[in-house]
């Protein structure tokens, strides 16, 4: 099982609809979507339909065990990013 948490309920609904269009079971609970779609197919489908920016958390175990998860955070504003090392190519 794969559980994906999205930044909005609209993004979660779009991802759920996309996964179901491929014939996989997907359930939405708030901003979370749980699906039986294989991870290697689900990720490109979600990226194409809603984009990676909408993903807040990706749980490869579907929340069933203490397997590793990945959390995605928005990049810092340009004013807080390092200005480079001064090296040029």
BAPALUM-692939 format. One line per 3 residues: number of its first residue (from 1); their letters; for each residue x negated, y negated, z of N, C-alpha, C. Coordinates in pm, 1 decimal, decimal comma. Each point is the difference from the previous one (the first is absolute). Layout:
! residues N
NUM	A	X/Y/Z/X/Y/Z/X/Y/Z; ...
! end
This chain:
! residues 89
1	XXX	-84,4/118,1/0,0/84,4/-118,1/0,0/-88,6/-124,1/0,0; 49,4/-102,3/-61,7/-69,5/-126,7/-9,6/91,1/-108,6/54,9; -51,9/-81,0/92,2/76,2/-111,9/55,4/-72,6/-127,9/-38,0
4	XXX	74,2/-93,2/-58,4/-56,3/-128,0/-39,9/82,4/-110,4/64,5; -67,5/-92,0/67,9/66,0/-116,4/59,5/-25,5/-119,5/-91,0; 105,5/-72,1/-30,4/-8,4/-113,7/-90,6/20,7/-130,6/75,6
7	XXX	-39,7/-108,9/-63,6/12,6/-131,4/62,6/144,2/-49,1/1,8; 83,9/49,5/-91,3/140,6/-40,9/-3,5/89,1/120,8/-26,0; 126,1/-13,3/36,4/96,6/106,6/-26,8/27,0/11,4/-149,7
10	XXX	-7,9/-110,9/-71,5/22,0/1,3/-144,7/-107,6/82,9/-69,9; -125,3/-16,1/42,2/-109,1/78,9/-57,2/18,9/148,4/31,9; 43,0/30,3/120,9/24,3/138,8/39,0/110,3/60,7/-85,5
13	XXX	105,7/-75,3/-22,6/110,9/49,6/-82,5/-45,5/24,8/-143,1; -79,4/-90,3/-56,0/-50,7/16,5/-136,6/-88,7/123,7/-10,4; -85,7/21,7/98,8/-86,0/118,3/-0,6/82,5/127,8/12,4
16	XXX	98,4/-1,8/87,6/86,0/116,5/17,8/71,6/33,7/-131,4; 54,7/-100,9/-66,1/69,5/22,3/-126,8/-93,7/54,8/-106,6; -123,6/-50,9/-3,3/-97,1/47,4/-98,6/-35,1/146,7/24,8
19	XXX	-21,8/37,7/125,5/-33,3/139,1/31,8/116,3/93,5/-31,8; 121,2/-43,6/30,1/117,7/81,7/-31,8/19,4/13,5/-150,3; -38,6/-102,0/-76,8/10,8/7,0/-145,7/-89,7/109,3/-57,2
22	XXX	-108,6/31,6/70,1/-88,3/108,8/-40,2/50,7/135,5/50,6; 111,1/1,9/70,8/58,9/124,3/46,0/-43,6/44,6/138,7; -68,0/-86,3/74,4/-43,4/34,8/134,1/94,8/-56,3/103,9
25	XXX	3,8/65,3/115,5/83,2/-47,4/109,4/-72,5/-114,6/68,7; 73,4/-105,3/28,4/-57,2/-114,6/71,3/107,5/-54,6/92,9; -39,5/-29,2/122,7/92,5/-56,3/98,3/-56,9/-131,0/51,9
28	XXX	87,0/-99,2/8,7/-41,7/-130,0/50,6/55,9/-20,8/139,3; -85,3/-47,9/89,6/40,9/-37,9/134,0/-62,5/-136,0/27,1; 77,4/-104,6/-18,5/-54,1/-134,6/14,0/-100,5/-26,6/-109,9
31	XXX	-123,8/-32,7/39,5/-104,8/-27,7/-97,5/-86,3/122,2/-29,6; 36,2/116,9/55,5/-74,6/123,7/-20,3/70,1/89,0/-101,6; -81,0/66,9/-83,4/51,7/98,3/-94,3/-76,9/128,9/23,0
34	XXX	72,8/109,5/15,4/-59,9/133,2/13,9/41,2/80,0/-122,1; -98,6/64,7/-63,0/27,8/74,8/-122,2/-75,6/131,9/-1,9; 51,3/94,5/-78,8/-68,6/126,3/-20,7/-82,1/-2,5/-128,6
37	XXX	-9,1/-115,9/-62,3/-77,3/-18,1/-122,3/-149,0/16,4/32,7; -74,4/74,0/-83,4/-144,4/13,0/24,4/-68,0/-137,5/0,5; -95,2/-16,6/88,5/-67,2/-129,0/18,1/-60,3/-52,0/-129,9
40	XXX	-64,3/87,5/-76,9/-66,6/-45,0/-122,3/97,2/-46,4/-107,1; 125,6/35,0/10,0/101,6/-53,1/-90,4/69,7/-119,6/62,9; 25,6/5,7/129,9/74,5/-106,7/66,9/-74,2/-132,9/-3,4
43	XXX	-129,3/1,4/22,4/-75,5/-125,0/6,7/5,9/-76,0/-132,7; -24,4/62,4/-115,1/12,5/-75,8/-125,9/142,2/-48,2/-27,5; 99,0/78,8/38,9/139,2/-40,8/-19,8/30,0/-124,1/84,0
46	XXX	-41,9/0,7/125,6/23,7/-114,6/88,0/-76,1/-122,1/-50,9; -125,0/21,0/-41,0/-80,4/-111,8/-48,7/64,5/-63,6/-122,7; 49,5/81,9/-89,4/61,4/-51,9/-122,3/131,0/-72,6/29,0
49	XXX	78,6/50,3/93,4/132,8/-55,1/26,7/-2,6/-120,7/93,6; -75,7/8,8/110,1/1,8/-110,0/98,3/-136,8/-61,0/25,7; -107,1/66,6/-37,0/-134,4/-52,6/20,1/-57,2/36,4/136,0
52	XXX	-132,2/4,6/6,0/-67,0/35,8/124,3/13,2/-107,4/106,7; 20,6/-122,9/-39,5/9,1/-109,2/97,3/119,5/18,5/94,1; 102,5/72,4/-43,7/119,5/20,2/81,6/-17,4/112,0/102,6
55	XXX	-105,3/80,5/-11,8/-23,4/110,9/92,3/-68,4/-52,1/125,6; 59,3/28,6/114,8/-61,4/-36,8/127,6/-71,8/117,4/64,5; 55,5/119,4/-16,3/-58,7/117,6/63,6/30,7/122,3/-84,1
58	XXX	-97,3/89,2/-9,3/13,8/122,4/-76,7/-34,5/116,2/92,0; 96,2/87,4/24,5/-17,9/112,0/91,2/12,6/128,7/-80,8; -111,6/67,6/-21,1/-1,1/118,5/-85,1/65,7/121,1/63,8
61	XXX	20,6/-3,1/130,5/62,0/113,7/67,6/151,6/-15,6/9,5; 52,0/-112,6/-40,8/144,1/-23,7/9,6/44,9/-24,8/142,0; -94,1/-23,8/89,6/34,5/-25,7/139,0/25,0/126,3/79,5
64	XXX	-32,3/117,2/-57,1/28,0/125,7/67,7/-110,6/42,9/95,7; -122,1/-50,3/-20,4/-110,9/37,1/87,1/-93,0/-119,5/14,3; -110,9/21,1/67,9/-93,5/-109,9/24,6/-105,8/-7,9/-109,9
67	XXX	38,5/11,4/-124,7/-92,5/-10,1/-112,2/-41,4/-144,9/-20,6; -110,4/-22,4/-69,5/-46,2/-136,4/-23,8/100,5/-80,9/-82,1; 1,6/-128,2/24,4/84,5/-91,2/-75,7/-87,7/-111,7/-53,8
70	XXX	54,2/-73,1/-94,4/-70,8/-115,8/-54,6/89,7/-120,5/15,4; -55,3/-109,2/49,3/75,0/-123,7/12,2/-61,3/-102,2/-93,0; 86,0/-78,2/-64,4/-43,5/-99,2/-95,2/34,8/-137,6/52,7
73	XXX	-95,2/-88,7/-6,1/20,8/-135,3/47,9/-23,9/-97,9/-113,4; 69,9/-110,3/2,6/-18,2/-102,5/-102,0/-141,3/-56,3/11,2; -59,8/-35,4/-115,4/-133,9/-57,9/6,0/3,8/-135,2/70,3
76	XXX	-110,2/-40,1/61,2/-1,5/-129,6/69,1/12,0/-113,5/-100,9; 47,7/-114,2/43,9/7,8/-114,2/-90,1/-138,4/-35,1/-53,4; -4,3/-62,6/-116,1/-127,2/-33,9/-63,8/-88,3/-84,4/91,1
79	XXX	59,7/-83,5/83,2/-78,9/-85,3/88,3/-74,1/79,2/107,4; 43,3/121,9/29,4/-64,4/82,2/101,9/-93,0/105,8/-57,0; -1,8/15,5/-131,8/-85,3/100,7/-63,6/-144,8/-47,9/-4,0
82	XXX	-94,4/93,4/9,6/-141,2/-37,5/-12,2/-26,9/-61,3/-137,0; -90,8/-95,2/-5,6/-27,7/-72,1/-124,3/-105,3/67,4/-86,8; -40,8/120,4/30,3/-97,8/70,9/-82,0/-138,5/-10,5/59,2
85	XXX	-90,1/78,3/-55,9/-136,2/7,9/52,9/-95,5/-94,1/-71,3; 45,5/-66,4/-105,2/-87,6/-88,4/-73,7/-77,6/72,4/-108,9; 15,5/132,0/-11,1/-66,2/76,2/-103,2/79,0/-8,2/-129,2
88	XX	-67,7/-9,6/-110,5/67,4/-3,0/-130,0/-60,5/105,4/-90,4; 77,1/39,4/-99,6/-47,3/102,7/-91,8/-63,6/-61,9/-121,8
! end
